[in-house]
Amino acid sequence: MKIIFVLPDMPGGGTERVVALLSNEFVKRGYQVAILLFAGNQVAYPLDEHIEIHISGQASGGDIRLRLKRLKDMRNYYKKNAGCYIFAFSVMGAVFSVLAAVGIPHHLLISERNDPSKYEHQKIRDWAYAKADRVVFQTEEMKSCFEEKIRKKSVVIQNPVADNIPDPYEGNRKKRIVSVGRLEKQKNHKLLIDAFAKFVEQYPDYELHIFGVGKLEDELKENARQLGVDKYVFFRGFSEHVKEEIRDSAMFVLSSDYEGISNSMIEALAMGVPVISTDCPIGGSRSYIEDNISGLLVPVGDKEALAAAMEKIAGNTKLASYLSENSVKIKQKYSLSSIADEFLKEAGIQ
């Protein structure tokens, strides 16, 4: 028996981080684990040496020949591992796996990782999801986007908190606002920079540090320059030690237009960094944050509300401490061990 995680690639990102956490946990428990990458060969997160990495192809760019070659390789791999448990952590990973594993004994669990309403090819996605033995959603709101035949075979499992999360920082926090995420439109870092430009008028001794890489980096740098705040805004790229680098920050901000569940947000909460998040679809932030108790929620796209929330934390150390004390409680509630148990149970392995 082998558990095979399927996703396009493993650069730095939330889905990839969850796959790395679960893979390492399953190996530790004695299971055979493989990660099948069908559109790349990057592995940004540390993996146990016993985890097999299988590359079925590179990005196809829509080339039908490359996609057929990928499917052939995936099919051969599934034949060699007949009876395997496929954990598809991407929509196209689910579609390709359904096609590649036709007639081969297997078990299929699909994990939806983003706002389903934003996916372009919903009919083919729903066709694949209907073939799964189990579909895992991150929130009830996400689950409600699908028709009954998919909902009846689904379950909600939220994201785990890694065991190695640093303890909450004790001492005076640096006057630094941090954000962690791909520099892509969905994450709306422009909103964060716009709000920061307003915030820094009242709090000129603060800096904004943005961790992540993406195609919008130059555009975002230009946005900061035009607003006259480029000397306060630092683009830090991808960091393997980002948790340690943000641990003593004054606050963490998630400015996304939509989101599954942000793992960076979860880690900030677990470390006790005061968190502000847009209350974005599909309810992921709301499922971890109780507004004004364990963090602050603001409307999507609202620059004024986001700036006001930043000012609220910067101007009230008692509130910042209160949010921190409450947010760290998620560490036990969403432990890696308990979330791994849920995945194994729903896959029929336990």
GUMAR-44989 format. One record per atom (N, C-alpha, C, O): residue in three letters; x, y, z. Coordinates in steps of 0.1 Angstrom, whole numbers, plus 5000, padded with zeros to 4 digits. Each point is the difference from the previous one (the first is absolute). Layout:
BEGIN
alaXYZ ...
This chain:
BEGIN
met500849885000 met499250125000 met500950125000 met500950015008 lys498750094983 lys500850124999 lys499150124999 lys498949994994 ile501450125013 ile499350134999 ile500750084990 ile501250035002 ile498150024988 ile500750084989 ile499350135000 ile498850024996 phe501950095008 phe499550134999 phe500350054985 phe501049984995 val498050094999 val500150044987 val499750164999 val499050045005 leu502050034990 leu499850144998 leu501050054989 leu500949924996 pro498950204998 pro500850044989 pro501550005003 pro500849954992 asp499550125019 asp501450035003 asp500150035015 asp498950015006 met502350014999 met500150035015 met500850125002 met501050005009 pro498850124985 pro500750125003 pro499450055014 pro499049935005 gly501450185000 gly499550055013 gly498550034998 gly499750094992 gly499549865016 gly498650035000 gly499249925010 gly500649905006 gly498250144997 gly499249945011 gly499749854998 gly500249925009 thr499350054979 thr499649864997 thr501249915002 thr500049895005 glu501250164989 glu501249925000 glu500549985015 glu500549895003 arg499350215005 arg500449995014 arg499249895007 arg500549925008 val498250084989 val499149905007 val500449864995 val500049905008 val500350084979 val500449874995 val501349965006 val500149885004 ala500850214998 ala501349965007 ala499849965014 ala500549905005 leu498650175002 leu499749975014 leu499449865001 leu500449925009 leu498650064983 leu499349875001 leu500949884995 leu499949905006 ser500850134984 ser500949894995 ser501049965011 ser500249885002 asn500450225004 asn501049975010 asn499449935012 asn500649905006 glu498250144998 glu499249935011 glu499749864996 glu500149915009 phe499450064979 phe499649874996 phe501249905000 phe500049895005 val501250164990 val501249925000 val500449975014 val500449895003 lys499550215006 lys500449985014 lys499149895006 lys500549935009 arg498350054986 arg499149905005 arg500249864993 arg499349915004 gly501650094987 gly500349874994 gly499449974986 gly500149894995 tyr499250215000 tyr499449994987 tyr500950024988 tyr501050085002 gln498849864987 gln500850034988 gln499350134994 gln498850004998 val502150094998 val499450134995 val500850044987 val501349995000 ala498050064990 ala500650054989 ala499350144996 ala498950025004 ile501950064990 ile499450134994 ile500250004985 ile501149994995 leu497850014998 leu500050004986 leu499850154995 leu499050065003 leu502049994990 leu499950144994 leu499849984985 leu500849944994 phe498250135001 phe499749984986 phe500350134992 phe499849994987 ala500750125019 ala500350124992 ala501250075005 ala500050125001 gly501049815004 gly501250065005 gly500849905008 gly499749895002 asn501450175004 asn500949915008 asn500550075012 asn501149965006 gln498350154998 gln500550085012 gln499449935013 gln498949955000 val502050065010 val499649955013 val500550105010 val501250005004 ala498050095001 ala500450125008 ala500149965015 ala500650075008 tyr498749834996 tyr499949975014 tyr500749875004 tyr500049914992 pro500650085020 pro500749885003 pro499149885001 pro499050005006 leu501549894989 leu499349875000 leu500949895005 leu501250004998 asp498149915009 asp500749885005 asp500749934988 asp499449994990 glu501849965013 glu500749934989 glu499349874995 glu500349964989 his498749995018 his499349884996 his498850034990 his499449914995 ile500450225003 ile498950044991 ile500550004986 ile501050064997 glu498349874995 glu500349984986 glu499550124992 glu498850045002 ile502050024989 ile499550114992 ile500049944985 ile501049964995 his497850054999 his499949954986 his499550124992 his499050065002 ile501849964987 ile499750114991 ile499449954987 ile500649924993 ser498150125005 ser499349954988 ser500050094989 ser499449974989 gly501250155012 gly500050104989 gly500350145005 gly500150025012 gln500150074978 gln500250145003 gln498750074996 gln499149944994 ala500950195008 ala498950084996 ala499849984985 ala500950014992 ser497849975003 ser499849974986 ser499650124992 ser500249994988 gly499450125018 gly499650114993 gly498849974991 gly499850084990 gly499449825013 gly498949964992 gly500349914989 gly499149964992 asp502150005006 asp500449914989 asp499449865002 asp500449945010 ile498850024981 ile499349875002 ile500949885000 ile499849905007 arg501350114985 arg501049895000 arg500749985013 arg500249895005 leu500250235002 leu500649995013 leu499049955010 leu500449935010 arg498450104989 arg499049965010 arg499749854998 arg499949935010 leu500150024978 leu499849854998 leu501249935005 leu499949895006 lys501350164992 lys501249945005 lys500049995015 lys500449905006 arg499150215001 arg499950015014 arg499049895005 arg500349935009 leu498550064984 leu499049905004 leu500649864999 leu499749915008 lys501150064981 lys500549874998 lys501049975012 lys499949895005 asp500950204999 asp500949985011 asp499349985013 asp500349915008 met498650174994 met499249985013 met499449875000 met499949935010 arg499650024978 arg499349875000 arg501049895003 arg499649915007 asn501650104987 asn501049895003 asn500350005015 asn500249905006 tyr499950225000 tyr500350015014 tyr498949945009 tyr500349935009 tyr498550104987 tyr498949945008 tyr499949854998 tyr499649935009 lys500750024979 lys500049864998 lys501149935009 lys499749895006 lys501450174995 lys501149955009 lys499650005015 lys500549925008 asn498550174995 asn499650015014 asn498549985001 asn499350075007 ala500249824987 ala498649965000 ala499549995014 ala500749945009 gly498250114994 gly499450005013 gly500450125009 gly499750005012 cys501050094982 cys500550125007 cys498950095004 cys498950004995 tyr501450095014 tyr499150115005 tyr500550134994 tyr501050055003 ile498250004987 ile500450124993 ile499450125008 ile498850015002 phe502050085002 phe499650125007 phe500250124990 phe501150055000 ala497949994992 ala500250114991 ala499850135006 ala498950035004 phe502150054997 phe499950135006 phe500050124990 phe500650105003 ser498949874986 ser499750114990 ser498949954990 ser499849884999 val499550214995 val498949974991 val500549924989 val499549894997 met501650164996 met500549924988 met500649875004 met500149914993 gly500550095019 gly500549875005 gly498949905002 gly500249884997 ala498750165007 ala498849915001 ala499549964986 ala499849884998 val500150214993 val499649974986 val500949904994 val499649904994 phe501750135006 phe501049914994 phe500049865006 phe500249904994 ser499750105020 ser500049875007 ser498849924996 ser500149884999 val498750185000 val498849924996 val500249944987 val499749884998 leu500950204992 leu500249944987 leu501149905000 leu499949894993 ala501250135014 ala501249914999 ala499749875007 ala500649904997 ala498550105014 ala499849885008 ala498849924996 ala499649915007 val499850124981 val498949924996 val500349854999 val501049964993 gly498249965013 gly500249855000 gly501149955009 gly500249885001 ile500550215006 ile501149965010 ile499450015014 ile499550105003 pro500649805005 pro499550015014 pro500750115007 pro501250015001 his498050085005 his500550115008 his498950065009 his498949974998 his501550115011 his499150085008 his500350154997 his501250045000 leu497850044998 leu500350144997 leu499450105010 leu498750005002 leu502150085004 leu499650115009 leu500450134993 leu501250014997 ile497950085002 ile500350134994 ile499850115010 ile499150005008 ser501950094993 ser500050115010 ser499950134992 ser500950044993 glu498050035008 glu499850134994 glu500750105008 glu499850015013 arg501050084981 arg500950095007 arg499750144998 arg500850095005 asn498249954987 asn499850144998 asn498550034998 asn499249915002 asp500450214995 asp498750044998 asp499449934987 asp500550044989 pro498649875012 pro499549924988 pro499450094990 pro500049974988 ser499450145016 ser499350094990 ser501050074991 ser499650054989 lys501749955014 lys501050074992 lys500649914989 lys500750044992 tyr498949835009 tyr500649914990 tyr499350014987 tyr498850004999 glu502050004990 glu499550034987 glu499249884994 glu498950024994 his501649865007 his499449884994 his499349925010 his500449895003 gln498450165001 gln499349935011 gln499449874997 gln499949915008 lys499650084979 lys499449874996 lys500949885001 lys499749905005 ile501550124989 ile501049895001 ile500549975014 ile500249895003 arg499950225005 arg500449985014 arg498949925007 arg500349905007 asp498450144991 asp499049925007 asp499849864995 asp499749915008 trp500650074980 trp500149864994 trp501049925008 trp499749885004 ala501550174998 ala501149935007 ala499649985014 ala500249895006 tyr499350215001 tyr499749995014 tyr498949905002 tyr500049935011 ala499150054980 ala499049905002 ala500549864999 ala499449915005 lys501850074990 lys500749874999 lys500749975012 lys500449885002 ala499850215007 ala500849985012 ala499349915010 ala498850005001 asp502049945008 asp499449935011 asp499650095011 asp499149985008 arg501850134994 arg499850105010 arg500550134995 arg501050014994 val498250105009 val500550134996 val500150085013 val499150015009 val502050054993 val500350085013 val499950154996 val500750054991 phe498550025017 phe499950144999 phe500650075013 phe500149935010 gln500350194988 gln500650075012 gln499050075008 gln500250035012 thr498650014982 thr499050075008 thr498649954995 thr499949944989 glu499150085019 glu498649974996 glu499650094988 glu499249954992 glu501250175008 glu499750094989 glu500549954987 glu499350014989 met501949935011 met500649944988 met499249884996 met499749984988 lys499949945021 lys499249884997 lys498750034994 lys499549934991 ser499950185013 ser498650044995 ser500050044986 ser499050024994 cys502250005000 cys500150044986 cys499749894990 cys499850024988 phe500249855018 phe499849894991 phe498749935001 phe499250035010 glu500449904980 glu498749934999 glu500049885010 glu501049965005 glu497849994998 glu499849905010 glu500849884998 glu500549945010 lys499750014978 lys500749874998 lys501450015004 lys500649905004 ile500050224996 ile501450025005 ile499950035015 ile500949955007 arg498250134998 arg499950035014 arg499849885008 arg500649995011 lys498749914984 lys499749885009 lys501249915002 lys500049925009 lys501050104983 lys501249925002 lys501250095005 lys501249964998 ser498450155008 ser501050105004 ser500150015015 ser499149965007 val502050114997 val500250025015 val500850135000 val500850044991 val499150035021 val500850125002 val501249975009 val499849965011 ile501450074984 ile501249985008 ile500850134999 ile500350044988 gln500050025023 gln500850134999 gln501549975000 gln500449895002 asn500450214996 asn501449994998 asn500749985013 asn499650055011 pro501549874989 pro500749975013 pro501050125004 pro500450074991 val499949935021 val501050095005 val501349915002 val499949905007 ala501250144987 ala501249925001 ala500549995015 ala499850095008 asp500849804995 asp500549975013 asp501150105004 asp500350025012 asn500550024978 asn501250085003 asn499850155000 asn500950084998 ile497849965004 ile499850155000 ile500750065012 ile499949955011 pro500950164987 pro500750065011 pro499050055011 pro498850034997 asp501649975015 asp499250055011 asp499850154998 asp500850074994 pro498149985012 pro499750144999 pro501250095005 pro500649965010 tyr499650154983 tyr501150095004 tyr499650075013 tyr498950055001 glu502149965007 glu499850085013 glu500950125000 glu501249984999 gly498250145002 gly500950125000 gly499350104991 gly498949984995 asn501850135003 asn499450114991 asn500149964986 asn501149984994 arg497850024999 arg500049964986 arg500550114991 arg499950125003 lys500849844986 lys500550104991 lys498950074993 lys498949944997 lys501350184999 lys499050084993 lys500049964985 lys500450084992 arg499249805006 arg500049944987 arg498749934997 arg499649915008 ile499850124981 ile498849934995 ile500549904990 ile500850034991 val498749845009 val500449904991 val498949944993 val498849995005 ser501549964983 ser499049924992 ser500849894993 ser501150034995 val498349855003 val500749894994 val499049944989 val498949965004 gly501650044984 gly499149944990 gly500550034986 gly500850104998 arg498849824992 arg500450024986 arg499650144995 arg498950055004 leu502050014989 leu499750144994 leu499149994988 leu500550024989 glu498349945013 glu499049984990 glu498750085003 glu499850045011 lys499449974979 lys498850095001 lys499149965011 lys499550085008 gln500349784994 gln499149955011 gln500450065013 gln499150025008 lys502249994995 lys500550045013 lys499850155003 lys500050055011 asn499850034978 asn499750145001 asn501050085009 asn499650075010 his501749914988 his500950085007 his499950154997 his500550085008 lys499049954981 lys499850154997 lys499150065011 lys500250115004 leu498749825000 leu499250055010 leu500850025013 leu499850115007 leu501049804996 leu500950015012 leu500950125000 leu500150085009 ile500549944979 ile500950124999 ile499250135000 ile500550095006 asp498449914988 asp499150125000 asp499650035015 asp500150125004 ala499549785003 ala499650025014 ala501250045009 ala499950095008 phe501349854989 phe501250045008 phe500350144997 phe500550075009 ala499449984979 ala500350144997 ala499250095008 ala500550115004 lys498249864999 lys499250085008 lys500449985015 lys500050105007 phe500349784997 phe500449975014 phe501250075004 phe500150055011 val500949954980 val501350065003 val500050155002 val501050055006 glu498050014990 glu499850155002 glu499950025015 glu500550105005 gln498949815002 gln499850015015 gln501149935008 gln500450035011 tyr500249874982 tyr501049925007 tyr501249994991 tyr500349894994 pro500550215004 pro501150014991 pro501349915004 pro500949994992 asp499049965020 asp501249925004 asp499849854997 asp500749915005 tyr498250054988 tyr499749864996 tyr500649974986 tyr500150094992 glu500249785006 glu500349954987 glu499149894996 glu499349945008 leu500650044979 leu499249894994 leu500949904993 leu500850044991 his499249835014 his500949904994 his499149904993 his499149935007 ile501150054980 ile499149914992 ile500949884996 ile501050014993 phe498649875011 phe500749884997 phe499349924989 phe498849985001 gly501949984989 gly499349934989 gly500650044986 gly500650104999 val499249824991 val500450034987 val498849994990 val499049935004 gly501150134985 gly498950004990 gly500250104989 gly500950085001 lys498249914989 lys500250084989 lys499750155002 lys500350094991 leu499049945020 leu499650145003 leu501050085008 leu499850125004 glu501449834998 glu501050065009 glu500350144995 glu500050105007 asp500449914980 asp500450144995 asp498850095000 asp500250125004 glu498649844993 glu498950085001 glu499750055014 glu499650125002 leu500649805008 leu499750035014 leu501150105005 leu499750095007 lys501549894988 lys501150095004 lys499750144994 lys500350105007 glu499249904981 glu499750134994 glu498850075007 glu500050125002 asn499149805002 asn498850055008 asn500550075013 asn499650115003 ala501349825004 ala500650065012 ala500850134997 ala499950105008 arg500849904981 arg500850124996 arg499050124997 arg500350115005 gln498749864988 gln499050114996 gln499350065013 gln499750115000 leu500149805010 leu499450055012 leu501050065009 leu499650065011 gly501649944986 gly501150065008 gly500349925013 gly500550065009 val499249814990 val500349925012 val501149894997 val500249915009 asp500550104980 asp500949904996 asp501149985010 asp500649895002 lys499850225006 lys501149995010 lys499549925012 lys500849965008 tyr497950024993 tyr499449935012 tyr499749854996 tyr499749925009 val500250054978 val499549874996 val501149924994 val500850044992 phe499349835014 phe501149914997 phe499549874994 phe499149945006 phe501450024982 phe499549884994 phe501149895003 phe501250024995 arg498449885013 arg501049915006 arg500249874992 arg500849925004 gly498450064986 gly500149874992 gly499549885008 gly499350015010 phe501149874985 phe499649885007 phe501149975011 phe501250014997 ser498449955015 ser500949975011 ser499649875006 ser498849985003 glu502249934999 glu499749875006 glu499850025015 glu499549915007 his500950214998 his500050025015 his499050125003 his500250085009 val498749934983 val499250115001 val499350015014 val499850115005 lys499949775001 lys499450015013 lys500850075010 lys499650085008 glu501749884992 glu501050075010 glu500150154996 glu500250085009 glu499749954979 glu500250144995 glu498850095004 glu500250125001 ile498649825000 ile498950095003 ile499549995014 ile499150075005 arg501549845003 arg499549975014 arg499950125009 arg499150015008 asp501850094991 asp500050115009 asp499450134993 asp500250115005 ser499049874985 ser499450114993 ser498850055007 ser499449935008 ala500250204990 ala498950065006 ala498749954996 ala499049995008 met500949964979 met498749954995 met500349934987 met501050034992 phe498149885004 phe500049934988 phe498750044992 phe498950005006 val501250024981 val498850044992 val499849914989 val501049974992 leu497849975006 leu499649934988 leu499050084993 leu498950035005 ser501450014983 ser499150104992 ser499349944988 ser499650074992 ser500349795008 ser499549934988 ser498650044997 ser499250035008 asp500549964979 asp498650024995 asp499249875002 asp498850015003 tyr501949884996 tyr499449875003 tyr501149905004 tyr501250034997 glu498449865010 glu501049925006 glu499449875004 glu498849995003 gly502049904996 gly499549875007 gly500250025015 gly499150065007 ile502049904998 ile500550045013 ile501550034999 ile500749924994 ser499650205011 ser501450044999 ser500849945011 ser499850025012 asn501249894984 asn500949945010 asn500950105007 asn500349985012 ser500150124981 ser500850115006 ser499250075011 ser500650035010 met498149994987 met499250065010 met499949915013 met500050055011 ile499849824986 ile499849915011 ile501350005009 ile499950005012 glu501350004981 glu501250005007 glu500250125008 glu500550005012 ala499150124983 ala500150125007 ala499150005013 ala500550045010 leu498349914988 leu499149995011 leu500649915011 leu500050035012 ala500649854984 ala500549905009 ala501350065008 ala500349965011 met500450134982 met501150065007 met499750125008 met500850065007 gly497949984993 gly499650125008 gly500350134994 gly499950105007 val500349904980 val500250134993 val498650064997 val499149934994 pro500550195011 pro498750054998 pro499750004985 pro500750054991 val498149905005 val499649984986 val498950084996 val499050015007 ile501150054981 ile498950064993 ile499849934987 ile500949974993 ser497850005004 ser499749934987 ser498850054994 ser499050045007 thr501049974980 thr498750024993 thr499149895002 thr500449885001 asp498350145001 asp499049905002 asp499649944987 asp498950024995 cys502149924998 cys499849964986 cys499349874998 cys500149915009 pro499350074980 pro499549874996 pro501249904999 pro501050054995 ile498949845010 ile498849925002 ile499949965015 ile499649895003 gly500650215005 gly499849995015 gly501249945008 gly499849975011 gly501350024982 gly501249945008 gly500550085011 gly500249955011 ser499950184987 ser500550095011 ser499050005011 ser500450005012 arg498350014985 arg498950015010 arg500049875008 arg499650005012 ser500849894983 ser500049875007 ser501149995011 ser499949925009 tyr501150174989 tyr501150005010 tyr500050125009 tyr500550005011 ile498950114984 ile500150135007 ile498650035006 ile499050014992 glu500950025021 glu498950065006 glu500250155001 glu500950045007 asp498450044985 asp500350144999 asp500050075013 asp499249995009 asn501950094993 asn500350085012 asn500349915012 asn500250055011 ile500049824987 ile500449915011 ile501349934997 ile500950005008 ser499249934980 ser501249944997 ser500750064987 ser501049964996 gly498350154999 gly500650074989 gly498950104995 gly499050015006 leu501450064984 leu499050104994 leu499749974986 leu500849964992 leu497950045005 leu499549984986 leu499550134994 leu499450085007 val501049944980 val499550124993 val499449964987 val500349894995 pro498850194999 pro499449974987 pro501149994989 pro501050075000 val498749854991 val500949984988 val500050134992 val499050064998 gly502349984999 gly500150124991 gly499950135007 gly500050104993 asp499849915020 asp499750125007 asp501350065006 asp500449965011 lys500250134981 lys501350065005 lys499850085013 lys500949995009 glu498050084992 glu499850085013 glu499949915012 glu500650035010 ala498649864988 ala499849915012 ala501449935003 ala500249985012 leu500549984978 leu501349945003 leu501050095007 leu500649965010 ala499550164985 ala500850105007 ala499650035014 ala500850015009 ala497949994993 ala499450035014 ala500449885009 ala500350025012 ala499649864983 ala500449885008 ala501450005004 ala500449975011 met500550074979 met501450015003 met500350115011 met500849985009 glu498550134990 glu500150105010 glu499549965013 glu500550045011 lys498549884989 lys499449955013 lys500949915008 lys500150025012 ile500749904981 ile501049915007 ile501250095004 ile500549985011 ala500050104980 ala501250085003 ala499750095011 ala500950035008 gly497950024994 gly499750105010 gly499549945013 gly499650075009 asn500349804992 asn499449935012 asn500849885004 asn499749894995 thr501350125013 thr500949885003 thr499249905008 thr500349884999 lys498750165009 lys499249905007 lys499249924991 lys499849885002 leu499650184988 leu499249924990 leu501049914992 leu499649884998 ala501550164998 ala501049924993 ala500349875009 ala500149894995 ser500250135018 ser500349895009 ser498849915001 ser500149885001 tyr498750185000 tyr498749925001 tyr499849914988 tyr499749885002 leu500550174986 leu499949934988 leu501049885000 leu499749894996 ser501550145008 ser501149915000 ser499749885009 ser500249884997 glu499350155015 glu499849905010 glu498949904996 glu500049885003 asn499050174989 asn498949924995 asn500349924988 asn499649894998 ser501250174993 ser500349944987 ser500949875002 ser499849914992 val501050095017 val500949885002 val499349875003 val500549895000 lys498250135004 lys499249885004 lys499849914988 lys499749885002 ile500450174986 ile499849914988 ile501049894999 ile499849904993 lys501450125014 lys501149914999 lys499649865004 lys500449904993 gln498850095017 gln499649875005 gln498749954992 gln499949884997 lys499250215000 lys498849974994 lys500249944986 lys499349914996 tyr501750144997 tyr500349954986 tyr501449944999 tyr500750034991 ser499649895019 ser501349935000 ser500249924987 ser499049944995 leu502250045001 leu500349924988 leu499649865002 leu499449934991 ser500850015021 ser499649875003 ser498549974998 ser499649904995 ser499650205011 ser498549984999 ser499550024985 ser499149934996 ile501550164997 ile499650024986 ile500449884991 ile499349964991 ala501949985012 ala500549884993 ala499049895003 ala499749924991 asp499950065021 asp499049905004 asp498850014991 asp499449904995 glu500150225003 glu498750024993 glu500249964985 glu499149944995 phe502050104999 phe500349974986 phe500049844999 phe499449954990 leu501349985018 leu500149864999 leu498749935002 leu499649914993 lys499650145017 lys498749955002 lys499150024988 lys499349904996 glu500650214998 glu499250034989 glu500449934988 glu499249974991 ala502150005008 ala500549924988 ala499749855002 ala500249924990 gly499450045022 gly499749865002 gly501249925004 gly500049884999 ile501150195005 ile501349935004 ile499949965014 ile500649905004 gln498850185005 gln499949965014 gln498649935002 gln499849975012 
